[in-house]
Amino acid sequence: MDIRGAVLLPARREEIELRTIDELTLVGELALPLNREPVATLVTLHPLPTAGGFMDSHILRKSAARLPALADLAILRFNTRGTTSPRGTSEGAFDAGGAEAFDLAAAMDFVRERGLPRPWLVGWSFGTEVALKYGRDHDIEGVILLSPPLHRTTPDEVAAWADGSRRVVVVVPEFDDYLRPDAAAERFASVPDAVMIAVEGGRHLWVGETQTRRVLTEIVAAVNPDALPLPTEWDGPLGEGPQPVSALVLPGDDDLAVDDEDARGHRDRDERAEEPE
């Protein structure tokens, strides 16, 4: 079976709740390798909730569906305050990247309490802002920034990562709606050790299996490179969980297989993938 779309590979999956310092309950999921201990942990931060981002945004959902089995990673996903997904609704209200600091802190408390190893932050779009603004407050190995818009992060907050104590990996689509590779190189020039990865043909929402595989490969290359190359086929049993969304192939995209959420994002991209300030 090809590993693509909404294919769910085996893992230990647990619905979890996080409690913030301002006494909100956030809903989420932890996915662990089925028969092994994880070698590292991804704490994921989703795109902008007011533009449809949530813990099931497709790159994060596919990370949890595939990487415990393919790369021995633990994947923590959660809805930030006021965000709804099929898992449920997190309490509170969206705070434009302010009180979301408490949400990240609650996730990192969970990582520490569970003894999850080698945590990395993986932010996508708005999630990169939360990672950059508050990630240095926590014991992490590094950050992986997917499609960073840098709408809310100040130059000083970016430059603060130049101390070299944590790795910074920046994955920028060639045709991003907000920050393309040349501009990203300028904005991150204050972090000389940052790894800048320009993805040819990439777009802000990483629509399609080709872009999905590229993003997941870059994540694993940073966190557990021994697991590369990631397999593209699976001949074992599938995981247990919600039924996969039926696959949809966009006309003319003969190498792209996208599920319903990807297709929705593809249609909505020109309307609003991320709200600027």
GULUM-309272 format. One record per residue (C-alpha): x negated, y, z; residue number from 1. Coordinates in nm, 3 decimals, padded with zeros to 5 digits. Each point is the difference from the previous one (the first is absolute). Last residue first. Layout:
N
        px        py        pz     k
         X         Y         Z   NUM
...
This chain:
277
        px        py        pz     k
    00.191    04.152    01.131   277
   -00.003   -00.239   -00.290   276
    00.261   -00.277   -00.006   275
   -00.136   -00.330   -00.127   274
    00.125   -00.227   -00.275   273
    00.263    00.246   -00.115   272
    00.199    00.027   -00.322   271
   -00.276   -00.108   -00.239   270
   -00.061   -00.317    00.198   269
    00.365   -00.094    00.037   268
    00.020   -00.251   -00.286   267
   -00.331   -00.165    00.091   266
    00.095   -00.001    00.369   265
    00.322   -00.182   -00.086   264
   -00.197   -00.247   -00.212   263
   -00.241   -00.065    00.283   262
    00.292   -00.057    00.238   261
    00.168   -00.243   -00.239   260
   -00.309   -00.213   -00.050   259
   -00.269    00.066   -00.252   258
   -00.169   -00.221   -00.255   257
   -00.246    00.193   -00.210   256
   -00.222   -00.159   -00.266   255
    00.254    00.033   -00.283   254
    00.098    00.351    00.098   253
    00.193    00.091   -00.316   252
    00.339   -00.046    00.160   251
   -00.032   -00.021    00.380   250
   -00.009   -00.352    00.139   249
    00.228   -00.069    00.297   248
   -00.050   -00.267    00.262   247
    00.277   -00.100    00.238   246
   -00.049    00.126    00.354   245
   -00.145   -00.269    00.221   244
    00.224   -00.159    00.263   243
   -00.076    00.131    00.347   242
   -00.250   -00.206    00.197   241
   -00.185   -00.328   -00.010   240
   -00.318   -00.029   -00.199   239
   -00.059   -00.203   -00.311   238
   -00.145   -00.349   -00.015   237
   -00.324   -00.054   -00.188   236
   -00.097    00.047   -00.366   235
   -00.075    00.373    00.002   234
   -00.137    00.200   -00.294   233
   -00.166    00.344   -00.024   232
   -00.274   -00.078    00.249   231
   -00.180    00.297    00.156   230
   -00.361    00.021   -00.112   229
   -00.099    00.059    00.269   228
    00.052   -00.137    00.351   227
   -00.363    00.067    00.099   226
    00.075    00.370   -00.051   225
    00.198    00.016    00.325   224
    00.088    00.362    00.089   223
   -00.126    00.222   -00.281   222
    00.028   -00.245   -00.289   221
    00.333   -00.116    00.146   220
    00.152    00.346   -00.036   219
   -00.149    00.048   -00.347   218
    00.143   -00.335   -00.112   217
    00.343    00.087    00.137   216
   -00.003    00.323   -00.200   215
   -00.109   -00.171   -00.321   214
    00.254   -00.277    00.040   213
    00.281    00.253    00.044   212
   -00.117    00.199   -00.302   211
    00.015   -00.303   -00.229   210
    00.324   -00.120    00.161   209
    00.196    00.313   -00.077   208
    00.051    00.344    00.153   207
   -00.283    00.147    00.204   206
    00.229    00.278    00.133   205
   -00.246    00.287   -00.061   204
   -00.112   -00.124   -00.340   203
   -00.299   -00.203   -00.116   202
   -00.122   -00.012   -00.360   201
   -00.362   -00.015    00.108   200
   -00.031   -00.029    00.375   199
   -00.249    00.246    00.148   198
   -00.170   -00.142    00.309   197
   -00.179    00.247    00.228   196
   -00.196   -00.156    00.287   195
   -00.044    00.266    00.267   194
   -00.361    00.035    00.117   193
   -00.023    00.368   -00.095   192
    00.313    00.104    00.191   191
    00.009    00.375   -00.076   190
    00.028   -00.089   -00.369   189
    00.344   -00.143    00.075   188
    00.197    00.287   -00.157   187
   -00.239    00.023   -00.295   186
    00.010   -00.374   -00.072   185
    00.379    00.011    00.033   184
    00.021    00.274   -00.261   183
   -00.198   -00.210   -00.246   182
    00.201   -00.314    00.082   181
    00.354    00.140   -00.019   180
    00.192    00.149    00.291   179
    00.376    00.068   -00.022   178
    00.182   -00.200   -00.266   177
   -00.279   -00.255   -00.041   176
   -00.097   -00.084   -00.356   175
   -00.346   -00.148    00.059   174
    00.113   -00.154    00.326   173
   -00.216    00.066    00.309   172
   -00.125   -00.260    00.248   171
   -00.197    00.168    00.282   170
   -00.202   -00.223    00.234   169
   -00.126    00.157    00.324   168
   -00.215   -00.201    00.240   167
   -00.013    00.098    00.364   166
   -00.286    00.137    00.210   165
   -00.143    00.195   -00.292   164
    00.044    00.343    00.157   163
    00.150    00.120   -00.328   162
    00.356   -00.087    00.108   161
    00.039    00.347    00.156   160
   -00.028    00.147   -00.350   159
    00.352   -00.119   -00.086   158
    00.153    00.159    00.309   157
   -00.196    00.319   -00.068   156
    00.131    00.014   -00.358   155
    00.356   -00.023    00.139   154
    00.225   -00.303   -00.046   153
    00.363    00.083   -00.076   152
    00.013   -00.002   -00.380   151
   -00.311   -00.217   -00.044   150
    00.177   -00.209   -00.267   149
   -00.188   -00.324    00.078   148
    00.088   -00.268   -00.258   147
   -00.116   -00.295    00.213   146
   -00.231    00.082    00.291   145
   -00.186   -00.285    00.167   144
   -00.118    00.094    00.347   143
   -00.279   -00.142    00.211   142
   -00.122   -00.228    00.274   141
    00.259    00.119    00.250   140
   -00.005    00.092    00.369   139
    00.240    00.293    00.002   138
    00.000    00.380    00.013   137
   -00.175    00.011   -00.338   136
    00.319   -00.126   -00.162   135
    00.201    00.309    00.092   134
   -00.008    00.251   -00.288   133
   -00.151   -00.229   -00.263   132
    00.228   -00.297    00.070   131
    00.314    00.212    00.029   130
   -00.083    00.174   -00.329   129
   -00.077   -00.333   -00.166   128
    00.347   -00.122    00.097   127
    00.151    00.285   -00.201   126
   -00.153   -00.166   -00.311   125
   -00.093   -00.353    00.106   124
   -00.194   -00.058    00.318   123
   -00.197   -00.311    00.088   122
   -00.154    00.031    00.347   121
   -00.259   -00.263    00.088   120
   -00.010   -00.212    00.315   119
   -00.287   -00.242    00.062   118
    00.175   -00.273    00.199   117
    00.349   -00.024    00.150   116
   -00.019   -00.037    00.378   115
    00.378    00.014    00.035   114
   -00.016    00.288    00.248   113
   -00.255    00.186   -00.214   112
    00.203   -00.029   -00.319   111
    00.318    00.100    00.186   110
   -00.171    00.309    00.145   109
   -00.113    00.081   -00.355   108
    00.358   -00.012   -00.121   107
    00.115    00.224    00.285   106
   -00.277    00.249   -00.080   105
    00.109    00.006   -00.364   104
    00.355    00.082    00.106   103
   -00.120    00.268    00.244   102
   -00.190    00.174   -00.281   101
    00.327   -00.017   -00.193   100
    00.091    00.288    00.232    99
   -00.150    00.239   -00.254    98
   -00.009   -00.156   -00.347    97
    00.320    00.157   -00.135    96
    00.195   -00.070    00.321    95
    00.250   -00.264   -00.120    94
    00.258   -00.066    00.269    93
    00.022   -00.238    00.295    92
    00.068   -00.371    00.019    91
   -00.127   -00.244   -00.259    90
    00.268   -00.148   -00.221    89
    00.027   -00.365   -00.095    88
   -00.196   -00.277   -00.172    87
    00.187    00.074   -00.325    86
   -00.162    00.344    00.012    85
    00.077    00.325    00.184    84
   -00.234    00.280    00.112    83
    00.079    00.239    00.285    82
   -00.336   -00.048    00.165    81
   -00.252   -00.199   -00.201    80
    00.110   -00.335   -00.134    79
   -00.248   -00.278    00.067    78
   -00.245   -00.229   -00.174    77
   -00.281   -00.195    00.166    76
   -00.194   -00.233   -00.228    75
   -00.245   -00.256    00.140    74
   -00.252   -00.107   -00.262    73
   -00.125   -00.345   -00.097    72
   -00.057    00.108   -00.365    71
    00.239   -00.202   -00.216    70
    00.251   -00.129    00.253    69
    00.019    00.306    00.230    68
   -00.047    00.215   -00.312    67
    00.303   -00.104   -00.203    66
    00.340    00.099    00.143    65
   -00.137    00.258    00.245    64
   -00.197    00.175   -00.274    63
    00.303   -00.039   -00.227    62
    00.217    00.190    00.248    61
   -00.261    00.274    00.034    60
   -00.039    00.039   -00.377    59
    00.380   -00.011   -00.046    58
    00.125    00.251    00.250    57
    00.147   -00.236    00.259    56
   -00.125    00.198    00.302    55
    00.178    00.310   -00.130    54
   -00.028    00.269   -00.266    53
    00.320    00.126   -00.168    52
   -00.084    00.367   -00.056    51
    00.092    00.114    00.353    50
   -00.193   -00.300    00.130    49
   -00.331    00.116   -00.155    48
   -00.223   -00.298   -00.073    47
   -00.081   -00.276    00.251    46
   -00.277   -00.040    00.254    45
   -00.151   -00.348    00.025    44
   -00.209   -00.139    00.284    43
   -00.216   -00.258   -00.175    42
   -00.175   -00.248    00.228    41
   -00.318   -00.201   -00.042    40
   -00.127   -00.361    00.008    39
    00.342   -00.140    00.081    38
    00.028   -00.324    00.199    37
    00.083   -00.304   -00.203    36
    00.297   -00.224   -00.077    35
    00.264    00.235   -00.139    34
   -00.198    00.321   -00.039    33
    00.179    00.281    00.186    32
    00.291    00.233   -00.091    31
    00.121    00.256    00.255    30
    00.327    00.178   -00.069    29
    00.150    00.334    00.097    28
    00.255    00.200    00.195    27
   -00.076    00.315    00.196    26
    00.141    00.066    00.346    25
   -00.030    00.355    00.130    24
   -00.113    00.090    00.349    23
   -00.215    00.309   -00.066    22
   -00.312   -00.213    00.053    21
    00.122   -00.231   -00.273    20
    00.128   -00.356    00.034    19
   -00.059   -00.243   -00.285    18
    00.236   -00.282   -00.091    17
   -00.085   -00.325   -00.177    16
    00.152   -00.240   -00.251    15
   -00.243   -00.289   -00.031    14
   -00.142   -00.170   -00.305    13
   -00.248   -00.288    00.009    12
   -00.107   -00.026   -00.362    11
    00.072   -00.195   -00.318    10
    00.021    00.190   -00.333     9
    00.300    00.210   -00.104     8
    00.033    00.067   -00.373     7
    00.166    00.343   -00.042     6
   -00.177    00.103   -00.319     5
   -00.302   -00.210   -00.084     4
   -00.193   -00.307    00.103     3
    00.045   -00.226   -00.300     2
    00.124   -00.347    00.087     1
